[in-house]
Amino acid sequence: MAARPVAAPIEEIRQTFEESAADEEHFPSTIDPRILHVRVVVGAMQGALRVLDLGCGKGRFARLVKDAVPECQVVAFDLAVAMLRAAAPVLDRCAGSMLELPFPDASFDGLYATESLEHAVDIERAVAELCRVVRPGGQIVIIDKNADHWGRFKTPRWEKWFTAEELNGLLLRHCRQAAAAPISYWEDVPADGLFLCWRATK
């Protein structure tokens, strides 16, 4: 069972990631496009004209989505301005909280969040917000850590991991379909259960 996260002020979380932006080793600005997490995200966003990378960090996934779908407007959204400074200029960069997304309803064709929802603290509200800004029929991909593996490494006091059923339940309040499956980094390496990939259709 995952430990219950401890509530933290948003400014504490923001400051943590502002400072972490200088740590290229643990918060890199690039990612290998062959990694399965990337391939799933890029594949799901094919055909989209406007996509939101929710909690983009330095925009490493967003840049690859833009490269794969050049006609798509990719919005890189993060809490930390220092992270966004490292994002590619070809992206539309926006800072803010995923609990109060500064976008109209149904304004994106697709949305993805890779290891970012775990930092939202108010997960129910964050899921409601991310679903709100996706149009009916739009695609949502969330890749995050499995609560069944909680404790494998040290985490911030506010971080929360999810079971497949828990996040599915929240997504299905707003989406017509949602499902989760284990995901590995590499296609030829079996998933060990640490990461889950949720796919939903609004």
Backbone torsions as a table, in degrees:
resi	resn	phi	psi	omega
1	MET	NA	137.0	178.1
2	ALA	-73.7	143.0	175.8
3	ALA	-68.8	149.6	179.0
4	ARG	-71.2	126.2	-179.6
5	PRO	-66.7	151.3	178.8
6	VAL	-95.6	128.6	-179.1
7	ALA	-59.5	138.9	179.0
8	ALA	-134.8	142.2	176.8
9	PRO	-60.9	143.9	-177.9
10	ILE	-59.4	-31.4	-179.4
11	GLU	-67.9	-32.5	176.2
12	GLU	-66.0	-43.5	179.5
13	ILE	-66.0	-44.4	178.7
14	ARG	-57.6	-48.3	-177.8
15	GLN	-62.2	-37.6	177.7
16	THR	-57.8	-45.3	-178.2
17	PHE	-79.0	-27.6	172.8
18	GLU	-60.8	-43.4	-179.8
19	GLU	-72.1	-34.4	-177.6
20	SER	-69.2	-18.7	-178.6
21	ALA	-59.9	-25.0	179.1
22	ALA	-77.8	-11.2	-176.5
23	ASP	-94.4	87.9	-177.0
24	GLU	-70.3	-26.4	-179.7
25	GLU	-65.2	-47.0	-177.0
26	HIS	-95.0	-17.2	178.5
27	PHE	-130.8	71.4	-173.9
28	PRO	-72.0	157.2	-179.9
29	SER	-95.4	-4.4	177.7
30	THR	-131.6	161.9	177.2
31	ILE	-147.7	145.9	-179.6
32	ASP	-66.7	121.7	-177.8
33	PRO	-65.6	-12.7	179.0
34	ARG	-80.2	-15.1	-179.6
35	ILE	-61.5	136.7	-173.8
36	LEU	-60.8	-35.7	177.5
37	HIS	-56.2	-44.7	179.8
38	VAL	-65.4	-46.2	-176.5
39	ARG	-62.9	-37.7	178.1
40	VAL	-65.7	-45.7	179.7
41	VAL	-62.3	-50.5	-178.4
42	VAL	-60.7	-42.7	179.0
43	GLY	-61.7	-40.0	-178.5
44	ALA	-70.2	-25.0	-177.0
45	MET	-92.2	-0.1	178.5
46	GLN	-58.9	134.1	178.2
47	GLY	88.1	-9.7	-179.9
48	ALA	-77.8	144.4	177.6
49	LEU	-99.4	-20.7	178.2
50	ARG	-145.8	124.5	-173.9
51	VAL	-130.1	143.4	176.0
52	LEU	-114.0	124.1	170.9
53	ASP	-95.1	107.1	-172.1
54	LEU	-92.0	111.8	-175.2
55	GLY	77.5	54.5	-167.3
56	CYS	-75.3	-14.7	-172.6
57	GLY	61.8	-126.8	-178.8
58	LYS	-89.0	8.7	173.4
59	GLY	80.9	24.7	-175.7
60	ARG	-68.4	-38.2	174.7
61	PHE	-71.3	-42.4	-176.1
62	ALA	-59.6	-39.7	180.0
63	ARG	-63.7	-38.8	-179.7
64	LEU	-72.1	-33.6	174.3
65	VAL	-64.4	-44.5	179.0
66	LYS	-62.6	-39.9	178.0
67	ASP	-63.4	-38.7	-177.1
68	ALA	-78.0	-30.2	-178.4
69	VAL	-129.3	75.7	-172.2
70	PRO	-58.7	-30.4	-178.5
71	GLU	-76.8	-7.6	-176.6
72	CYS	-84.4	138.3	170.1
73	GLN	-84.9	116.0	-178.8
74	VAL	-107.4	118.6	179.5
75	VAL	-97.8	118.6	177.9
76	ALA	-94.2	114.0	-172.8
77	PHE	-118.4	129.3	179.6
78	ASP	-151.7	157.7	178.1
79	LEU	-72.5	-32.7	-172.3
80	ALA	-99.5	121.3	178.8
81	VAL	-64.5	-36.5	179.9
82	ALA	-62.7	-35.2	175.4
83	MET	-64.2	-45.3	-176.9
84	LEU	-65.3	-28.1	178.4
85	ARG	-61.2	-26.9	-179.3
86	ALA	-85.8	-8.9	-178.3
87	ALA	-74.2	149.3	-177.0
88	ALA	-61.2	139.1	179.6
89	PRO	-59.8	-22.4	180.0
90	VAL	-68.5	-14.3	179.2
91	LEU	-90.7	152.8	171.3
92	ASP	-88.6	114.2	-173.4
93	ARG	-99.4	138.4	-177.6
94	CYS	-147.4	131.1	179.6
95	ALA	-104.1	143.2	177.3
96	GLY	166.3	-174.0	-179.4
97	SER	-100.1	138.6	177.4
98	MET	-71.1	-6.0	175.6
99	LEU	-83.7	-14.8	179.0
100	GLU	-144.1	75.7	-176.5
101	LEU	-70.0	129.0	-175.7
102	PRO	-85.1	49.0	-178.4
103	PHE	-133.5	149.1	177.4
104	PRO	-67.1	163.4	173.9
105	ASP	-57.0	144.8	171.3
106	ALA	54.5	38.1	-175.5
107	SER	-97.2	-0.3	178.9
108	PHE	-128.7	144.9	175.0
109	ASP	-81.5	-25.3	-179.2
110	GLY	-154.3	156.6	-179.1
111	LEU	-149.5	143.1	173.8
112	TYR	-141.6	153.3	178.6
113	ALA	-139.6	114.5	-178.0
114	THR	-111.6	111.7	-179.2
115	GLU	51.5	40.0	178.6
116	SER	-123.0	-34.2	-179.3
117	LEU	-60.2	-29.0	-179.9
118	GLU	-59.7	-17.8	-179.2
119	HIS	-98.9	3.4	-172.5
120	ALA	-74.4	-20.8	-178.4
121	VAL	70.2	-62.9	176.3
122	ASP	-92.1	83.7	-171.3
123	ILE	-66.1	-42.0	-179.2
124	GLU	-58.7	-44.0	179.9
125	ARG	-67.9	-40.4	179.9
126	ALA	-63.4	-41.9	179.0
127	VAL	-65.1	-41.3	177.6
128	ALA	-60.7	-41.3	-179.9
129	GLU	-67.0	-46.4	-177.3
130	LEU	-66.1	-34.9	176.4
131	CYS	-70.2	-34.8	-179.9
132	ARG	-58.3	-39.3	-172.7
133	VAL	-86.7	-1.1	177.1
134	VAL	-97.5	136.9	-179.2
135	ARG	-72.4	156.8	173.4
136	PRO	-55.5	131.5	-176.6
137	GLY	89.6	-9.8	-179.9
138	GLY	-72.8	158.7	-175.5
139	GLN	-100.3	139.5	178.1
140	ILE	-125.9	131.5	175.1
141	VAL	-127.3	127.4	175.3
142	ILE	-125.5	123.3	175.1
143	ILE	-117.0	120.2	-176.6
144	ASP	-155.0	-179.6	-171.7
145	LYS	-86.3	148.6	-175.5
146	ASN	-87.1	123.7	-178.8
147	ALA	-59.7	-24.5	178.2
148	ASP	-66.1	-14.4	179.9
149	HIS	-110.4	15.8	-180.0
150	TRP	-55.5	138.8	178.3
151	GLY	100.7	-3.5	-179.3
152	ARG	-67.9	-26.0	173.6
153	PHE	-156.6	166.3	-176.2
154	LYS	-66.7	140.3	-179.6
155	THR	-132.6	158.4	172.1
156	PRO	-60.0	155.1	-173.1
157	ARG	-65.1	-21.4	-178.7
158	TRP	-93.2	-11.4	-171.8
159	GLU	-66.9	141.4	179.5
160	LYS	-129.7	134.5	173.2
161	TRP	-103.9	163.3	-171.2
162	PHE	-126.4	148.2	165.7
163	THR	-84.6	159.6	178.9
164	ALA	-57.2	-44.9	-176.0
165	GLU	-67.7	-38.0	-178.0
166	GLU	-61.6	-51.6	-177.9
167	LEU	-73.6	-33.6	173.6
168	ASN	-56.5	-45.2	-178.8
169	GLY	-59.7	-42.0	179.4
170	LEU	-68.0	-40.6	179.2
171	LEU	-65.4	-38.4	-176.8
172	LEU	-72.1	-8.8	171.6
173	ARG	-69.8	-22.7	-173.6
174	HIS	-125.4	-15.2	-174.6
175	CYS	-116.9	153.9	-179.3
176	ARG	-82.0	-17.6	-179.0
177	GLN	-151.7	140.9	174.6
178	ALA	-156.0	142.2	178.3
179	ALA	-153.1	154.6	-179.6
180	ALA	-127.4	150.3	176.6
181	ALA	-150.8	149.1	174.9
182	PRO	-62.1	149.9	178.9
183	ILE	-138.6	141.2	177.5
184	SER	-101.9	170.8	172.3
185	TYR	-75.6	-35.9	-174.4
186	TRP	-122.8	140.4	-174.6
187	GLU	-60.0	-33.9	-176.7
188	ASP	-92.6	8.6	177.5
189	VAL	-115.4	121.8	-179.1
190	PRO	-59.6	141.6	177.2
191	ALA	-64.4	135.3	179.7
192	ASP	-95.5	1.9	176.2
193	GLY	95.5	-8.3	-178.3
194	LEU	-65.9	-41.3	-178.6
195	PHE	-108.8	141.7	173.4
196	LEU	-120.3	148.3	176.1
197	CYS	-118.4	117.8	176.9
198	TRP	-99.0	130.5	175.5
199	ARG	-117.0	130.4	-179.8
200	ALA	-137.8	151.4	172.8
201	THR	-118.2	125.3	-177.1
202	LYS	-64.2	NA	NA
